[in-house]
Amino acid sequence: MRIAVFIKSTTFHEGYGGLETQSKALCEGLVSRGHDILVFSPQRELKFETKYLNGVKYHFIPCVFRLAKFGKNNWYYRSFFEFCHFHEEQAFDLVVSQSSAGIGVIENKSKLKVPIVSISHGTIIGELRTRFQAGFSTGEILQLAKDTIFSLNVFFGRQRRFIHGSDFVVAVSSAVKKALINETFIDKDKIYVVNNGIDPDKFNQSEQNNVSMPDIAKNSVLYVGQVTRSKGLETLFRLAQESDFGGTSFHIVGDGDFLSELQGEVKLAGISGRFIFHGKLPYEQVLTFFQSPNMSLFVFPTKRYEGLPMVLVEAMFSGLPVVAYGVGGVSDVVLDRETGFLIKKDDYSSLKASVLKILNDSLLRRKLSQQSKQFARENLTLGIMLDKYEEVFRKALSLK
């Protein structure tokens, strides 16, 4: 199949996250199965317009990144025009839109006669709920009002247009599927749940990859992700200050707009030696934290209504039990008392008790570790993810 993929940013862009990582894995996996993949993305800060990596071709479009239908130099029109140019040279069999990135092509589907599959990692109301629940200062009220107006416009406009304009939609978790049905009233038979998967071979011992293991004390707790308030980093900071965790180290891998403030609070609390910031690291180095023999568990106290955080999948492949709040797609992979503990949102006491239970009970920790690995290998591999995507693609092609 010759497939065009539309995405708002890639792993070449600054500040990329789980969505971009998942898209890269999907595209490279499809190439390994013989598909021809061309990724369309805004150029943004990049200094080049084309790239070729691991069999995937990238085309970065100089444009103003807007999805609205005004201005001929915006992404809506430029992505459509660029697609038509390549489509005329060599026709695409299928279009894949990461979220609404392909809206320009989706809304011209009748002219193009190319089936379209969109991938949804979350919904706009989920983002708005996260924004309100993260808290805000008096000075942020105006910005919050603007965010609310924007979210409602997307809710009643673009989100419904790209969902209903696609032939099929892939939701990365059961929670996203449920939210899409509630928010857009899409026919449930048009949505397929495909959990994010990763290549198990990436989790070979880091020594084989010539990457040195970090110096980590026993009974350590790991968090990997954005350092923002909505990710629940204040909860980890609160845990670290309790006397029960006096001998526990907390390792924070990632960057974000809450980092400087949190670093200051940690310093004032006098726990800098146990609450350790490592910043944003290359993927190979991140894996060494997951694989450290002294890392006891992964704690994910996010308050965001996320689709399916890739870090949970990575933790489980590494055999780390997970303690997390049960919001968004977390419950698709964290099975309570089987692969970790799933905690009711904002139930700090239960989260604390679960973390302590895993730290203090080596038999339980070993059992959860084994079950996490088994669940990941049976349900969350890249191969399983690719099988399911190809099945959806074949259904879309059968509509032609």
C-alpha positions, 0 to 999 in steps of 0.5 A: 500500500502507498500511504500518506500520513498527516501529523502536526509535528514529528520526532524531528520537531522540538518538544515532541511527545508520545503521539509523535513517538507512536506515529514514528513506530507505526510508520517504520513498522508499516515500511518493514511490512512492505508499505510505502509511507510518505509523512506530511507535516508542517515545517515549523522550526525545521531548516529542511523540507525533506527527510528519509529515515528508516525507510520513511519519507518525510515532507515538511511543508513551509506554511502558517500552521492553521487548520481554519479555512482562511489564508492560502498559506495555512496548513489546511490548504497547503497540506491539501495542495501538496498532497494533490501534487504527490497524488498526481505523480503516484496515487496513494491507496490510503490516507492516515490522519493523526488527529485532525492533521489531515482535515484539508484532505478529509474535507476533499475526500469526495474529489480525491476518492481515497479512503481515510483512517484517522487516529484519535489520541484523545478528545477536546473535552478531555483536554478542557477538563484537564485544563480546568482541573489543573488549577489556575491563578487569577491572572490566567482567567483570561487565557482560560476563557480563550481556551474554553472558547477555542475548545468549544469551537473545536468540539462543535466544529473541527473534531466532528468534521474530521471524525465524521469525514473519515471512513474509520477511526482508530481510538488508542484506548477504550476511554477515547472510543467512549469519549468520541461516541459521547462527543461526536455521536459517531457510529460505534462500528466505525471506531476500532480500539488499537492500543499503542505497541512497541518493539520488544527488542528495544528492551534488551539489556542496555549493555548490548546497546553500549549505553551505560546504566545510571547510578540508581539507589535501591528502592527507587521510584521512576517517573518519565514524561512531561514535567507539568502540573497536570501530570501530577508531579506535585503528588510525587513531590508530596510523597517524597516529603513523607517520613515513610519515604525517607529511604526512597529515591524519586527519579524524574526523567523529562522536561516541561513548564513546571520544571523550574518551579518544582526544582525550587520547591525540592531544593527548599524542602531539602530533598534534592539528593532523593528527588532527582531531575534528569531532564529530557534524555535520548530514548536509549538513555531513558530505557536504561532507567526503566531497566535498572535493577534497582528501580522498584516501580513506576508511578504515574499520578497524571490528572490528564485525560490521556489516550494511552501514555506510551510510558506505561507500555514501556514500564510494563515491558521493563517489568516495572509494576505501575501505580497510577490514577485511573483516568483516560486510557490508563485502565486499558493497560494497568490492571488493578492488582495484576500489573500494578495498582489502579487508584481512584483519581485524587485518592492520595492515601490509596496511592501512597499505600500502594506505593509503599506496599510494592516497595516493602513487599519483594514477593508482590513486586516480583509477581507484579513484575512478571505479570506486567511483562507477560501482559505487555508481550501478549497485548502491547507489541508493535507486531500486534499493533501493526496487525490491527492497523492493517486490518482496519486499513483493509476494511477501508480499502474494501470501501473503494 
